[in-house]
Amino acid sequence: MPLLLLSRLGWRNLWRYRRRNLMLFTAIMVAVAGCVLISALIRGYQYDMMDDAIDNLTGNLKVLAPGYRADPSIARGFRVPPAFAPDVPPAELVGWTERVRVPAVVISERETRGVTLIGIDPAEERAISFLGSVAIRGDALAGPDDGRILLGRELARQLDTDVGRRIVVMTQGADGRNREAGFRVAGLYDAAGTAIEKAYAFTGIRPFQALLGTDAVTEISVRLRDDEFGPHADAELRKDLSGLEVLDWRTLEPQAAAMFQLADAAILIWFVVLLLALAFGLVNTLITAVLERVREFGMLRALGMRRGAIVAQVVIESVLIVLAGLAVGIAVGLALVAYFSAGIDLSRWAAGIELAGMRNKLVPHLMWHDVAAVGSLAVALGLFASAYPAWRAVRIEPLDALRR
Amino acid sequence: MSNVVVCRGLSRVYTSNAVPVHALQDVDFDVAEGDFVSLSGPSGSGKSTLLNLIGALDRPTAGRVTVDGVDLATLSDPQLADLRLTKIGFVFQAYNLVPVLSARENVEFIMQLQGIHASERRERALEILHALGIGELAERRPGELSGGQQQRVAVARAVVTRPALLLADEPSANLDSKTTETLLELLRRINLERGVTIVTATHDPIVIRYARRSVQLKDGRIVADARTAAANA
């Protein structure tokens, strides 16, 4: 089949019906650019959500004692083997830490609140969780031996306490008896949402273990550079820490994981709906082009062009215009993603976006496989949309066409 | 001299508004190699039908057509397309050039479908365009050419691959008498110098005068078949 000849014919026919094809080209270009930008924004939302879930003291992987999730008490703690470190290549590891995390009651002079009190090594913690990025009024915890307490700003407001004041913490010790101790408020952290500020209070891990009467921890949290490396790290942790549960963030934050998957589906649905709508425009234009050129197709058949070549000519014209719209559409889409790379400020709708689990600033996150998916779908659309017009063209009998 | 076209017992019946129309009835017709034959007759006489059957654009209701030794009834649709591509040149009433290709590219078109190499295609296309007096218009598109010039390009396209048979359906219908004379001189030259067999369906008495054999049809039958004065010229 003379593909070069057919390609030349196809290309020149695009210019022959310049205005009509320009409109179609523009529609394809806008749709593709929209797909690229919208997918990047949805990915931005999706990965914000994942980062928030991981940042929120979860990590990509967490090691827990069996039963701790149902009964999160120090009695479900475990001892970390001496010299333990996750067997993960340094290039893949952001950091890891041990925590003691138990429910507690915090009492100020005026109010009482239930919280999750977490004993941490502040330096390790800052590397892997939201504590590394939040603003703190007063002091951050100085180290694992710091016996002061770090409260969320909202919790401090509810307790009507402040930096430098003392509060009392009641919790259950390793022996099952209640423990009670006074803590001085080192600082108040300002997280993205008030829910976190109300839920978590932090203190140095060692004094906290002493208070609880144990040297056990309740969890090990591991933060990876790439979540794709999770299964490998999971297997290594299971090998080193047999008898313990190793859970990934999807299991620990099922709602966020479900939303993460939903975003994948939303992108696919968006692509299919937009490109399918475009397909009707493409079919319409191609049918018009075929009907206008019945004589021409008849003449080509009369001169000896085979039916297959007629089909190829219609398909090539369709694919050429799709490819042109696709190339420019991707370029425009990438330019738009670059333009919005600093993020789109959503703070005007702060209340609503917190409910939706979004951040104040939506930063597009471009994934090349989404761009490839748009490209593949668009080319498939070009082929699909040309099927009916090509069938119409191939049914043209030369004699009938030449009589017109 | 052998026959390029052999038709035996050729009939073609169309159905128009559920009424059978006998466009061609039991026609026997041969064309000798190198001949220049005009098919004439009133509208509906069957001349275009006969031309279309010879050109493998239509299939007969009854009878057989053989072109250059090939029985068309034995060929499939793609084989008929190949036969039209390799053995038959067409000149249509409305020129029917590809509008997005230049004159040269139109002439090269059939050769390209035949898979002839680019340099040879170009050389042969320019040679025939020059021979037909329109070499300087080679890079113009059909829309930039007059009717006569377009018809010359169509003739060049039809003969450049040296087909066994050139079929021309009312080639002068859209031309003035002067341009018609020029075109017919051209066809006569091609017939005499290149030995191309020509069969043309026409109403035009000038065309009939240039042909070496005149066949007249009426009501789907051949009613006269004679050599013309041109045959002795």
Interface residues (C-beta under 8 A of the other chain):
Chain A: P2 L4 L5 L9 R12 N13 W15 R16 R295 E296 M299 L300 R301 A302 L303 G304 M305 R306 R307 A309 P398 L399 L402
Chain B: N52 G55 L57 D58 D77 P78 A81 D82 L83 R84 L85 T86 F90 F92 A94 N96 V98 P99 V100 L101 F109 I110 Q112 L113 G115
